[in-house]
Amino acid sequence: MTSYALFLGCTIPARQPNYELSARKALTKLGVDLVDLANMSCCCPPPIQSIDMVTSLAVAANNISIAEAADLDILTLCSGCFESLAMANTLLREDNKLKTKINDILSKAGNEFRGSIQVKHFVQVLKEDIGFERLKQSVIKPLNNLKVAAFYGCHALRPSNLLKLDDPERPSILENLIEALGAENVVYRNKLKCCGGLLRGSSDELALDLAREKVLNATKAGADCISTLCPFCFVALDIGQVQMKRKFEGTYDMPIIHYSELLAMALGVDPKSLSPEIHRIKLDKVLSKIM
């Protein structure tokens, strides 16, 4: 069995336990063991990098050093956490001067960044450790009647030279993972455009406009749901539709679902055990095509 240190970050435990729950259930069925390590902290997410890069790198490196001490690669669910940790891992491996500076800071906590492990996004583990063919063979309940719009968000793909998840202009990993479950991947306009998630709280009107555009484009393309990788995207598009109903005319009922939830259901996990009630836009349309 393959083992990873699970890095949950802040948003998932606080607001989206359904993401963690579905990922744990799915990965267990696929033979991936997730280890919870003590003393992990916030990843120091992307916005903080623009304020104080050294502090951001030090916090990320400290988390990585904890996994290094346990001799485990890190698996992240949150795309923002993936960006922070994977970027720090690459930068510090390539720049010895910077690595020394960060280790001077970590030494005060008795830790050291060595650069001995990998940081992987959840979907990378599925592609690299499981593989699309094995995933197809593991499906118990194919999602043959479901049309899914893939949405990557921003932080899983860029900066591409540091993260190396996929081609930032023509990514395909999520589409391939959707199709491995038997579902139809729906092509829709401006698929890679931001959902406005990180603008919430600073420019709410623009954030809502961007989220609305995403929902409308997926709806026009005939999607039954939008599948996300990022908890911030989930909030922008799920809760965002509640706000859209108050501000705009029309119907906003596009289910937003983490890929891990689709995966768990395709692997035979009872949807009722995945806390579907957390979704503000109900999953009835999705579940009716699966159950």
ZADO-1210 file (C-alpha; in nm, 4 decimals, padded with zeros to 6 digits):
<atoms>
<atom x="00.0000" y="00.0000" z="00.0000" code="MET" pos="1"/>
<atom x="00.1271" y="00.3473" z="-00.0947" code="THR" pos="2"/>
<atom x="00.1392" y="00.5940" z="00.1945" code="SER" pos="3"/>
<atom x="00.1242" y="00.9744" z="00.1918" code="TYR" pos="4"/>
<atom x="00.1219" y="01.2448" z="00.4544" code="ALA" pos="5"/>
<atom x="-00.2168" y="01.4122" z="00.4093" code="LEU" pos="6"/>
<atom x="-00.2015" y="01.7917" z="00.4148" code="PHE" pos="7"/>
<atom x="-00.5514" y="01.9305" z="00.4721" code="LEU" pos="8"/>
<atom x="-00.4804" y="02.3001" z="00.5116" code="GLY" pos="9"/>
<atom x="-00.7354" y="02.5287" z="00.6762" code="CYS" pos="10"/>
<atom x="-01.0426" y="02.5628" z="00.4546" code="THR" pos="11"/>
<atom x="-01.1282" y="02.1946" z="00.4144" code="ILE" pos="12"/>
<atom x="-01.1459" y="02.1041" z="00.7867" code="PRO" pos="13"/>
<atom x="-01.3282" y="02.4288" z="00.8659" code="ALA" pos="14"/>
<atom x="-01.5805" y="02.4428" z="00.5823" code="ARG" pos="15"/>
<atom x="-01.5700" y="02.1373" z="00.3548" code="GLN" pos="16"/>
<atom x="-01.5298" y="01.8114" z="00.5457" code="PRO" pos="17"/>
<atom x="-01.7094" y="01.6436" z="00.2545" code="ASN" pos="18"/>
<atom x="-01.3946" y="01.6948" z="00.0449" code="TYR" pos="19"/>
<atom x="-01.1745" y="01.5204" z="00.3013" code="GLU" pos="20"/>
<atom x="-01.4312" y="01.2476" z="00.3660" code="LEU" pos="21"/>
<atom x="-01.4754" y="01.1558" z="00.0004" code="SER" pos="22"/>
<atom x="-01.1013" y="01.1639" z="-00.0685" code="ALA" pos="23"/>
<atom x="-01.0252" y="00.9370" z="00.2268" code="ARG" pos="24"/>
<atom x="-01.2942" y="00.6864" z="00.1293" code="LYS" pos="25"/>
<atom x="-01.1913" y="00.6821" z="-00.2368" code="ALA" pos="26"/>
<atom x="-00.8173" y="00.6533" z="-00.1754" code="LEU" pos="27"/>
<atom x="-00.8669" y="00.3756" z="00.0794" code="THR" pos="28"/>
<atom x="-01.0524" y="00.1754" z="-00.1844" code="LYS" pos="29"/>
<atom x="-00.7643" y="00.2380" z="-00.4253" code="LEU" pos="30"/>
<atom x="-00.4987" y="00.1205" z="-00.1793" code="GLY" pos="31"/>
<atom x="-00.3563" y="00.4580" z="-00.0804" code="VAL" pos="32"/>
<atom x="-00.2905" y="00.5080" z="00.2910" code="ASP" pos="33"/>
<atom x="-00.3200" y="00.8622" z="00.4271" code="LEU" pos="34"/>
<atom x="-00.1143" y="00.9473" z="00.7353" code="VAL" pos="35"/>
<atom x="-00.2069" y="01.2399" z="00.9604" code="ASP" pos="36"/>
<atom x="00.1036" y="01.4090" z="01.0986" code="LEU" pos="37"/>
<atom x="00.1081" y="01.6257" z="01.4092" code="ALA" pos="38"/>
<atom x="00.2074" y="01.9946" z="01.4113" code="ASN" pos="39"/>
<atom x="00.1194" y="02.0737" z="01.0502" code="MET" pos="40"/>
<atom x="00.0146" y="02.4387" z="01.0153" code="SER" pos="41"/>
<atom x="-00.1394" y="02.6691" z="00.7564" code="CYS" pos="42"/>
<atom x="00.0447" y="02.6445" z="00.4234" code="CYS" pos="43"/>
<atom x="00.0837" y="03.0249" z="00.4040" code="CYS" pos="44"/>
<atom x="-00.1355" y="03.0571" z="00.0936" code="PRO" pos="45"/>
<atom x="-00.0673" y="03.2420" z="-00.2329" code="PRO" pos="46"/>
<atom x="-00.1881" y="03.5913" z="-00.1258" code="PRO" pos="47"/>
<atom x="00.0638" y="03.5960" z="00.1597" code="ILE" pos="48"/>
<atom x="00.3477" y="03.5229" z="-00.0854" code="GLN" pos="49"/>
<atom x="00.2987" y="03.8683" z="-00.2380" code="SER" pos="50"/>
<atom x="00.3304" y="04.0297" z="00.1057" code="ILE" pos="51"/>
<atom x="00.6252" y="03.8382" z="00.2563" code="ASP" pos="52"/>
<atom x="00.7786" y="03.5643" z="00.0422" code="MET" pos="53"/>
<atom x="01.0437" y="03.4622" z="00.2993" code="VAL" pos="54"/>
<atom x="00.7862" y="03.4061" z="00.5728" code="THR" pos="55"/>
<atom x="00.5619" y="03.2209" z="00.3284" code="SER" pos="56"/>
<atom x="00.8474" y="02.9932" z="00.2210" code="LEU" pos="57"/>
<atom x="00.9522" y="02.9312" z="00.5811" code="ALA" pos="58"/>
<atom x="00.6033" y="02.8240" z="00.6871" code="VAL" pos="59"/>
<atom x="00.5643" y="02.5979" z="00.3832" code="ALA" pos="60"/>
<atom x="00.9120" y="02.4516" z="00.4324" code="ALA" pos="61"/>
<atom x="00.8369" y="02.3797" z="00.7973" code="ASN" pos="62"/>
<atom x="00.5364" y="02.1704" z="00.6934" code="ASN" pos="63"/>
<atom x="00.7492" y="01.9882" z="00.4372" code="ILE" pos="64"/>
<atom x="01.0193" y="01.9201" z="00.6971" code="SER" pos="65"/>
<atom x="00.7631" y="01.7459" z="00.9200" code="ILE" pos="66"/>
<atom x="00.6745" y="01.5094" z="00.6345" code="ALA" pos="67"/>
<atom x="01.0451" y="01.4596" z="00.5583" code="GLU" pos="68"/>
<atom x="01.1042" y="01.3517" z="00.9179" code="ALA" pos="69"/>
<atom x="00.8347" y="01.0870" z="00.8672" code="ALA" pos="70"/>
<atom x="00.9839" y="00.9904" z="00.5277" code="ASP" pos="71"/>
<atom x="00.6510" y="01.0496" z="00.3525" code="LEU" pos="72"/>
<atom x="00.5600" y="01.2406" z="00.0376" code="ASP" pos="73"/>
<atom x="00.2793" y="01.4935" z="00.0839" code="ILE" pos="74"/>
<atom x="-00.0651" y="01.4642" z="-00.0738" code="LEU" pos="75"/>
<atom x="-00.2695" y="01.7849" z="-00.0850" code="THR" pos="76"/>
<atom x="-00.6390" y="01.8295" z="-00.1603" code="LEU" pos="77"/>
<atom x="-00.6516" y="02.2097" z="-00.1661" code="CYS" pos="78"/>
<atom x="-00.5037" y="02.3676" z="-00.4788" code="SER" pos="79"/>
<atom x="-00.3828" y="02.6719" z="-00.2835" code="GLY" pos="80"/>
<atom x="-00.1969" y="02.4453" z="-00.0414" code="CYS" pos="81"/>
<atom x="-00.0545" y="02.2521" z="-00.3346" code="PHE" pos="82"/>
<atom x="00.0749" y="02.5716" z="-00.4930" code="GLU" pos="83"/>
<atom x="00.2324" y="02.6955" z="-00.1696" code="SER" pos="84"/>
<atom x="00.4016" y="02.3695" z="-00.0751" code="LEU" pos="85"/>
<atom x="00.5027" y="02.2515" z="-00.4230" code="ALA" pos="86"/>
<atom x="00.6410" y="02.5930" z="-00.5153" code="MET" pos="87"/>
<atom x="00.8420" y="02.6142" z="-00.1936" code="ALA" pos="88"/>
<atom x="00.9696" y="02.2599" z="-00.2439" code="ASN" pos="89"/>
<atom x="01.0962" y="02.3391" z="-00.5944" code="THR" pos="90"/>
<atom x="01.2398" y="02.6829" z="-00.5168" code="LEU" pos="91"/>
<atom x="01.4345" y="02.5642" z="-00.2133" code="LEU" pos="92"/>
<atom x="01.5681" y="02.2594" z="-00.3941" code="ARG" pos="93"/>
<atom x="01.7028" y="02.4786" z="-00.6741" code="GLU" pos="94"/>
<atom x="01.8428" y="02.7686" z="-00.4691" code="ASP" pos="95"/>
<atom x="02.0945" y="02.6691" z="-00.2015" code="ASN" pos="96"/>
<atom x="02.1358" y="03.0255" z="-00.0772" code="LYS" pos="97"/>
<atom x="01.7627" y="03.0598" z="-00.0230" code="LEU" pos="98"/>
<atom x="01.7490" y="02.7133" z="00.1322" code="LYS" pos="99"/>
<atom x="02.0173" y="02.8137" z="00.3839" code="THR" pos="100"/>
<atom x="01.8277" y="03.1303" z="00.4724" code="LYS" pos="101"/>
<atom x="01.5035" y="02.9386" z="00.5292" code="ILE" pos="102"/>
<atom x="01.6785" y="02.6674" z="00.7312" code="ASN" pos="103"/>
<atom x="01.8238" y="02.9333" z="00.9601" code="ASP" pos="104"/>
<atom x="01.4643" y="03.0251" z="01.0417" code="ILE" pos="105"/>
<atom x="01.3491" y="02.6631" z="01.0778" code="LEU" pos="106"/>
<atom x="01.6393" y="02.5808" z="01.3107" code="SER" pos="107"/>
<atom x="01.4717" y="02.7894" z="01.5802" code="LYS" pos="108"/>
<atom x="01.1936" y="02.5289" z="01.5816" code="ALA" pos="109"/>
<atom x="01.4384" y="02.2396" z="01.5570" code="GLY" pos="110"/>
<atom x="01.3440" y="02.1597" z="01.1974" code="ASN" pos="111"/>
<atom x="01.5308" y="02.1457" z="00.8674" code="GLU" pos="112"/>
<atom x="01.4220" y="02.1435" z="00.5035" code="PHE" pos="113"/>
<atom x="01.6199" y="01.8838" z="00.3072" code="ARG" pos="114"/>
<atom x="01.4298" y="01.8603" z="-00.0196" code="GLY" pos="115"/>
<atom x="01.3934" y="01.4842" z="00.0086" code="SER" pos="116"/>
<atom x="01.0222" y="01.4372" z="-00.0652" code="ILE" pos="117"/>
<atom x="00.7621" y="01.5233" z="-00.3272" code="GLN" pos="118"/>
<atom x="00.4495" y="01.7336" z="-00.2899" code="VAL" pos="119"/>
<atom x="00.1606" y="01.6015" z="-00.4997" code="LYS" pos="120"/>
<atom x="-00.1901" y="01.7167" z="-00.5699" code="HIS" pos="121"/>
<atom x="-00.4634" y="01.4576" z="-00.5175" code="PHE" pos="122"/>
<atom x="-00.5154" y="01.4221" z="-00.8942" code="VAL" pos="123"/>
<atom x="-00.1439" y="01.3633" z="-00.9522" code="GLN" pos="124"/>
<atom x="-00.1564" y="01.0672" z="-00.7152" code="VAL" pos="125"/>
<atom x="-00.4512" y="00.9274" z="-00.9085" code="LEU" pos="126"/>
<atom x="-00.2716" y="00.9674" z="-01.2403" code="LYS" pos="127"/>
<atom x="00.0784" y="00.8589" z="-01.1355" code="GLU" pos="128"/>
<atom x="00.0158" y="00.5979" z="-00.8657" code="ASP" pos="129"/>
<atom x="-00.3168" y="00.4517" z="-00.9778" code="ILE" pos="130"/>
<atom x="-00.3291" y="00.5297" z="-01.3482" code="GLY" pos="131"/>
<atom x="-00.6310" y="00.5877" z="-01.5704" code="PHE" pos="132"/>
<atom x="-00.6672" y="00.2232" z="-01.6750" code="GLU" pos="133"/>
<atom x="-00.6602" y="00.0843" z="-01.3216" code="ARG" pos="134"/>
<atom x="-00.9021" y="00.3543" z="-01.2193" code="LEU" pos="135"/>
<atom x="-01.1424" y="00.2489" z="-01.4943" code="LYS" pos="136"/>
<atom x="-01.1161" y="-00.1128" z="-01.3790" code="GLN" pos="137"/>
<atom x="-01.1907" y="-00.0121" z="-01.0192" code="SER" pos="138"/>
<atom x="-01.5197" y="00.1593" z="-01.1039" code="VAL" pos="139"/>
<atom x="-01.8181" y="-00.0254" z="-00.9591" code="ILE" pos="140"/>
<atom x="-02.0905" y="00.2210" z="-01.0512" code="LYS" pos="141"/>
<atom x="-02.0036" y="00.3898" z="-01.3840" code="PRO" pos="142"/>
<atom x="-02.1252" y="00.7478" z="-01.4196" code="LEU" pos="143"/>
<atom x="-02.2399" y="00.6842" z="-01.7760" code="ASN" pos="144"/>
<atom x="-02.5391" y="00.9173" z="-01.7653" code="ASN" pos="145"/>
<atom x="-02.3560" y="01.2137" z="-01.6172" code="LEU" pos="146"/>
<atom x="-02.2255" y="01.5161" z="-01.8074" code="LYS" pos="147"/>
<atom x="-01.9484" y="01.6895" z="-01.6144" code="VAL" pos="148"/>
<atom x="-01.7814" y="02.0280" z="-01.6700" code="ALA" pos="149"/>
<atom x="-01.4209" y="02.0165" z="-01.5446" code="ALA" pos="150"/>
<atom x="-01.2878" y="02.3198" z="-01.3609" code="PHE" pos="151"/>
<atom x="-00.9235" y="02.3437" z="-01.2525" code="TYR" pos="152"/>
<atom x="-00.9181" y="02.6851" z="-01.0887" code="GLY" pos="153"/>
<atom x="-00.6001" y="02.8927" z="-01.0971" code="CYS" pos="154"/>
<atom x="-00.3633" y="02.7641" z="-00.8301" code="HIS" pos="155"/>
<atom x="-00.3223" y="02.4041" z="-00.9420" code="ALA" pos="156"/>
<atom x="-00.1801" y="02.4989" z="-01.2818" code="LEU" pos="157"/>
<atom x="00.0336" y="02.8098" z="-01.2275" code="ARG" pos="158"/>
<atom x="00.3211" y="02.8868" z="-01.1937" code="PRO" pos="159"/>
<atom x="00.3509" y="02.5881" z="-01.4258" code="SER" pos="160"/>
<atom x="00.7323" y="02.5770" z="-01.4263" code="ASN" pos="161"/>
<atom x="00.7281" y="02.5146" z="-01.0508" code="LEU" pos="162"/>
<atom x="00.4128" y="02.3072" z="-01.0047" code="LEU" pos="163"/>
<atom x="00.4302" y="02.0855" z="-01.3137" code="LYS" pos="164"/>
<atom x="00.0776" y="01.9513" z="-01.2676" code="LEU" pos="165"/>
<atom x="-00.0238" y="01.9816" z="-01.6335" code="ASP" pos="166"/>
<atom x="-00.0067" y="02.2043" z="-01.9389" code="ASP" pos="167"/>
<atom x="-00.1494" y="02.5356" z="-01.8091" code="PRO" pos="168"/>
<atom x="-00.3005" y="02.6226" z="-02.1479" code="GLU" pos="169"/>
<atom x="-00.4354" y="02.2795" z="-02.2433" code="ARG" pos="170"/>
<atom x="-00.4675" y="02.0698" z="-01.9285" code="PRO" pos="171"/>
<atom x="-00.6230" y="01.7253" z="-01.9583" code="SER" pos="172"/>
<atom x="-00.5675" y="01.5409" z="-01.6307" code="ILE" pos="173"/>
<atom x="-00.9081" y="01.6259" z="-01.4818" code="LEU" pos="174"/>
<atom x="-01.0926" y="01.5534" z="-01.8072" code="GLU" pos="175"/>
<atom x="-00.9221" y="01.2134" z="-01.8294" code="ASN" pos="176"/>
<atom x="-01.0103" y="01.1372" z="-01.4677" code="LEU" pos="177"/>
<atom x="-01.3741" y="01.2298" z="-01.5303" code="ILE" pos="178"/>
<atom x="-01.3919" y="01.0059" z="-01.8360" code="GLU" pos="179"/>
<atom x="-01.2275" y="00.7201" z="-01.6431" code="ALA" pos="180"/>
<atom x="-01.5422" y="00.7112" z="-01.4281" code="LEU" pos="181"/>
<atom x="-01.7617" y="00.6702" z="-01.7351" code="GLY" pos="182"/>
<atom x="-01.8914" y="01.0278" z="-01.7302" code="ALA" pos="183"/>
<atom x="-01.8955" y="01.2601" z="-02.0312" code="GLU" pos="184"/>
<atom x="-01.6538" y="01.5520" z="-02.0200" code="ASN" pos="185"/>
<atom x="-01.8367" y="01.8668" z="-02.1305" code="VAL" pos="186"/>
<atom x="-01.6484" y="02.1313" z="-02.3258" code="VAL" pos="187"/>
<atom x="-01.7586" y="02.4818" z="-02.2300" code="TYR" pos="188"/>
<atom x="-01.6543" y="02.8410" z="-02.2934" code="ARG" pos="189"/>
<atom x="-01.3720" y="02.9984" z="-02.0908" code="ASN" pos="190"/>
<atom x="-01.3073" y="02.6792" z="-01.8970" code="LYS" pos="191"/>
<atom x="-00.9768" y="02.8052" z="-01.7577" code="LEU" pos="192"/>
<atom x="-01.0998" y="03.1519" z="-01.6590" code="LYS" pos="193"/>
<atom x="-01.0877" y="03.2346" z="-01.2855" code="CYS" pos="194"/>
<atom x="-01.4050" y="03.1833" z="-01.0782" code="CYS" pos="195"/>
<atom x="-01.3330" y="03.4905" z="-00.8654" code="GLY" pos="196"/>
<atom x="-01.2911" y="03.2904" z="-00.5454" code="GLY" pos="197"/>
<atom x="-00.9993" y="03.4844" z="-00.3991" code="LEU" pos="198"/>
<atom x="-01.1639" y="03.8166" z="-00.4852" code="LEU" pos="199"/>
<atom x="-01.4405" y="03.7522" z="-00.2335" code="ARG" pos="200"/>
<atom x="-01.4134" y="04.0011" z="00.0494" code="GLY" pos="201"/>
<atom x="-01.2179" y="04.2547" z="-00.1553" code="SER" pos="202"/>
<atom x="-01.4203" y="04.2897" z="-00.4757" code="SER" pos="203"/>
<atom x="-01.7426" y="04.0981" z="-00.4168" code="ASP" pos="204"/>
<atom x="-01.9261" y="04.2269" z="-00.7221" code="GLU" pos="205"/>
<atom x="-01.6493" y="04.1232" z="-00.9634" code="LEU" pos="206"/>
<atom x="-01.6114" y="03.7894" z="-00.7850" code="ALA" pos="207"/>
<atom x="-01.9818" y="03.7166" z="-00.8278" code="LEU" pos="208"/>
<atom x="-01.9767" y="03.8199" z="-01.1944" code="ASP" pos="209"/>
<atom x="-01.6903" y="03.5792" z="-01.2661" code="LEU" pos="210"/>
<atom x="-01.8602" y="03.2942" z="-01.0817" code="ALA" pos="211"/>
<atom x="-02.1881" y="03.3623" z="-01.2620" code="ARG" pos="212"/>
<atom x="-02.0162" y="03.3522" z="-01.5994" code="GLU" pos="213"/>
<atom x="-01.8683" y="03.0122" z="-01.5125" code="LYS" pos="214"/>
<atom x="-02.2056" y="02.8715" z="-01.4078" code="VAL" pos="215"/>
<atom x="-02.3876" y="03.0111" z="-01.7124" code="LEU" pos="216"/>
<atom x="-02.1281" y="02.8783" z="-01.9578" code="ASN" pos="217"/>
<atom x="-02.1398" y="02.5286" z="-01.8079" code="ALA" pos="218"/>
<atom x="-02.5195" y="02.5369" z="-01.8086" code="THR" pos="219"/>
<atom x="-02.5356" y="02.6414" z="-02.1742" code="LYS" pos="220"/>
<atom x="-02.2999" y="02.3559" z="-02.2634" code="ALA" pos="221"/>
<atom x="-02.5420" y="02.1037" z="-02.1118" code="GLY" pos="222"/>
<atom x="-02.3431" y="02.0034" z="-01.8029" code="ALA" pos="223"/>
<atom x="-02.5189" y="01.8288" z="-01.5144" code="ASP" pos="224"/>
<atom x="-02.2562" y="01.9569" z="-01.2707" code="CYS" pos="225"/>
<atom x="-01.9220" y="02.1346" z="-01.2405" code="ILE" pos="226"/>
<atom x="-01.6401" y="01.9300" z="-01.0888" code="SER" pos="227"/>
<atom x="-01.3793" y="02.1210" z="-00.8898" code="THR" pos="228"/>
<atom x="-01.0355" y="02.0565" z="-00.7390" code="LEU" pos="229"/>
<atom x="-01.0226" y="02.3618" z="-00.5136" code="CYS" pos="230"/>
<atom x="-01.2222" y="02.4447" z="-00.1978" code="PRO" pos="231"/>
<atom x="-01.2153" y="02.8169" z="-00.2819" code="PHE" pos="232"/>
<atom x="-01.3639" y="02.7475" z="-00.6253" code="CYS" pos="233"/>
<atom x="-01.6273" y="02.5320" z="-00.4575" code="PHE" pos="234"/>
<atom x="-01.7305" y="02.8190" z="-00.2281" code="VAL" pos="235"/>
<atom x="-01.7343" y="03.0718" z="-00.5126" code="ALA" pos="236"/>
<atom x="-01.9557" y="02.8546" z="-00.7320" code="LEU" pos="237"/>
<atom x="-02.1735" y="02.6760" z="-00.4752" code="ASP" pos="238"/>
<atom x="-02.2521" y="02.9474" z="-00.2208" code="ILE" pos="239"/>
<atom x="-02.2091" y="03.1990" z="-00.5012" code="GLY" pos="240"/>
<atom x="-02.5244" y="03.0698" z="-00.6699" code="GLN" pos="241"/>
<atom x="-02.7261" y="03.1485" z="-00.3583" code="VAL" pos="242"/>
<atom x="-02.6058" y="03.5076" z="-00.3943" code="GLN" pos="243"/>
<atom x="-02.6748" y="03.5046" z="-00.7690" code="MET" pos="244"/>
<atom x="-03.0379" y="03.4170" z="-00.7024" code="LYS" pos="245"/>
<atom x="-03.0710" y="03.7303" z="-00.4896" code="ARG" pos="246"/>
<atom x="-02.9069" y="03.9648" z="-00.7402" code="LYS" pos="247"/>
<atom x="-02.9877" y="03.8350" z="-01.0864" code="PHE" pos="248"/>
<atom x="-03.2903" y="03.7013" z="-01.2683" code="GLU" pos="249"/>
<atom x="-03.2930" y="03.3411" z="-01.3767" code="GLY" pos="250"/>
<atom x="-03.2403" y="02.9983" z="-01.2259" code="THR" pos="251"/>
<atom x="-02.9107" y="02.9056" z="-01.0631" code="TYR" pos="252"/>
<atom x="-02.9094" y="02.5392" z="-00.9685" code="ASP" pos="253"/>
<atom x="-02.5854" y="02.3977" z="-01.1113" code="MET" pos="254"/>
<atom x="-02.4473" y="02.1370" z="-00.8654" code="PRO" pos="255"/>
<atom x="-02.0826" y="02.1945" z="-00.7749" code="ILE" pos="256"/>
<atom x="-01.9040" y="01.8764" z="-00.6743" code="ILE" pos="257"/>
<atom x="-01.5466" y="01.7902" z="-00.5857" code="HIS" pos="258"/>
<atom x="-01.3912" y="01.5300" z="-00.8138" code="TYR" pos="259"/>
<atom x="-01.3233" y="01.3184" z="-00.5042" code="SER" pos="260"/>
<atom x="-01.6989" y="01.2940" z="-00.4460" code="GLU" pos="261"/>
<atom x="-01.7620" y="01.1705" z="-00.8002" code="LEU" pos="262"/>
<atom x="-01.4753" y="00.9249" z="-00.7615" code="LEU" pos="263"/>
<atom x="-01.6002" y="00.7883" z="-00.4296" code="ALA" pos="264"/>
<atom x="-01.9502" y="00.7322" z="-00.5679" code="MET" pos="265"/>
<atom x="-01.8148" y="00.5619" z="-00.8802" code="ALA" pos="266"/>
<atom x="-01.6127" y="00.3316" z="-00.6539" code="LEU" pos="267"/>
<atom x="-01.9313" y="00.2233" z="-00.4793" code="GLY" pos="268"/>
<atom x="-01.9404" y="00.4519" z="-00.1759" code="VAL" pos="269"/>
<atom x="-02.2945" y="00.5342" z="-00.0610" code="ASP" pos="270"/>
<atom x="-02.3587" y="00.9012" z="-00.1487" code="PRO" pos="271"/>
<atom x="-02.5458" y="00.9476" z="00.1796" code="LYS" pos="272"/>
<atom x="-02.2214" y="00.8749" z="00.3678" code="SER" pos="273"/>
<atom x="-02.0426" y="01.1654" z="00.1935" code="LEU" pos="274"/>
<atom x="-02.2295" y="01.4479" z="00.3707" code="SER" pos="275"/>
<atom x="-02.4113" y="01.5780" z="00.0603" code="PRO" pos="276"/>
<atom x="-02.6067" y="01.8177" z="00.2837" code="GLU" pos="277"/>
<atom x="-02.3012" y="02.0447" z="00.2949" code="ILE" pos="278"/>
<atom x="-02.3743" y="02.1484" z="-00.0635" code="HIS" pos="279"/>
<atom x="-02.5847" y="02.4637" z="-00.0833" code="ARG" pos="280"/>
<atom x="-02.6905" y="02.3689" z="-00.4373" code="ILE" pos="281"/>
<atom x="-02.8426" y="02.0267" z="-00.3847" code="LYS" pos="282"/>
<atom x="-02.7001" y="01.7256" z="-00.5650" code="LEU" pos="283"/>
<atom x="-03.0362" y="01.5736" z="-00.6540" code="ASP" pos="284"/>
<atom x="-02.9767" y="01.6202" z="-01.0280" code="LYS" pos="285"/>
<atom x="-02.6438" y="01.4400" z="-01.0019" code="VAL" pos="286"/>
<atom x="-02.7598" y="01.1628" z="-00.7695" code="LEU" pos="287"/>
<atom x="-03.0625" y="01.0851" z="-00.9853" code="SER" pos="288"/>
<atom x="-02.8258" y="00.9917" z="-01.2686" code="LYS" pos="289"/>
<atom x="-02.6017" y="00.7769" z="-01.0491" code="ILE" pos="290"/>
<atom x="-02.8250" y="00.5869" z="-00.8090" code="MET" pos="291"/>
</atoms>
